[in-house]
Amino acid sequence: MQAARVVGRVVASRKYETLESVKLLLIQPLSWEEKEVGDPIVAADTVGAGANELVFWVAAREAAFSLGGNSLQDTPPVDAAIVGIVDGINLQEWTKTL
């Protein structure tokens, strides 16, 4: 899973049939320290994320599976999907003591 911030919404007049009821959002991938990583991408929203929210997302096969489907024919063709809304991040430096 990776972090991102919702930066926009994508409106499509025509979509693949299994994507008809799916909201598409533009997300900016981030490091967990909230620094931008790469360019914004389009992701299918599975959790009802909103503008400027911090989210976590998955890519590739996991993204397609997150939208459901019982077979290859009804699994949506997506490369990225938002699967959670982040309420907070607690980063700590873990040290090993012997």
C-alpha positions in Angstrom: 0.0 0.0 0.0 1.1 3.5 -0.8 0.1 7.0 0.5 -1.5 9.7 -1.7 -3.5 12.9 -1.5 -6.7 13.4 -3.5 -6.0 16.4 -5.8 -8.9 16.2 -8.2 -11.7 14.2 -9.8 -11.8 12.7 -13.3 -15.1 12.9 -15.3 -15.5 10.5 -18.2 -18.4 10.6 -20.6 -17.9 6.9 -21.5 -16.4 4.2 -19.4 -15.9 0.4 -19.6 -19.1 -1.2 -18.5 -17.8 -2.6 -15.2 -16.6 1.0 -14.3 -20.0 2.7 -14.8 -20.7 3.3 -11.1 -17.1 3.8 -10.0 -15.8 7.3 -9.0 -12.4 8.1 -10.5 -10.1 10.4 -8.6 -6.8 12.1 -9.4 -4.3 11.3 -6.6 -0.8 12.6 -6.0 1.4 9.7 -4.7 3.3 10.6 -1.5 5.9 9.1 0.8 4.6 8.3 4.3 6.4 11.6 5.3 3.9 13.3 2.9 6.4 14.3 0.3 5.3 14.1 -3.3 6.6 11.1 -5.3 6.2 11.2 -9.1 3.2 12.5 -11.1 -0.5 12.4 -10.2 -2.4 9.3 -11.3 -6.0 8.3 -11.8 -7.4 5.8 -9.2 -10.7 4.1 -8.8 -12.3 5.1 -5.4 -13.6 2.2 -3.4 -14.1 4.0 0.0 -15.7 7.4 -0.8 -12.7 9.6 -0.5 -13.0 13.3 -0.8 -11.0 16.4 -1.9 -7.6 16.9 -0.3 -8.0 13.7 1.9 -4.9 11.5 2.6 -5.6 8.0 1.4 -3.8 4.7 0.8 -4.0 2.9 -2.5 -2.9 -0.2 -4.2 -1.8 -0.9 -7.8 -2.0 -3.6 -10.4 -3.8 -6.9 -9.7 -4.7 -5.8 -6.2 -6.4 -2.7 -7.5 -8.6 -4.7 -9.9 -9.5 -7.2 -7.2 -10.5 -4.3 -4.8 -13.4 -3.5 -7.1 -14.8 -7.0 -7.0 -15.8 -9.3 -9.7 -16.2 -13.1 -9.7 -14.4 -13.7 -13.0 -12.0 -12.1 -15.4 -14.9 -10.8 -17.5 -16.5 -8.8 -14.6 -13.3 -7.6 -12.9 -12.8 -3.9 -13.8 -9.7 -3.0 -15.8 -8.0 -0.6 -13.3 -4.3 -0.1 -12.4 -4.8 1.9 -9.2 -7.5 1.9 -6.5 -8.0 3.8 -3.3 -8.7 1.3 -0.5 -8.6 3.4 2.6 -8.7 6.9 4.1 -5.8 7.7 6.5 -6.9 9.2 9.8 -3.3 9.7 11.1 0.3 8.6 10.7 2.6 7.8 13.5 6.2 7.4 12.3 8.8 6.3 14.8 12.4 5.4 14.5 12.6 1.8 15.8 15.9 0.9 17.2 17.2 -2.5 18.1 18.8 -2.9 21.5 20.9 -5.9 22.5 
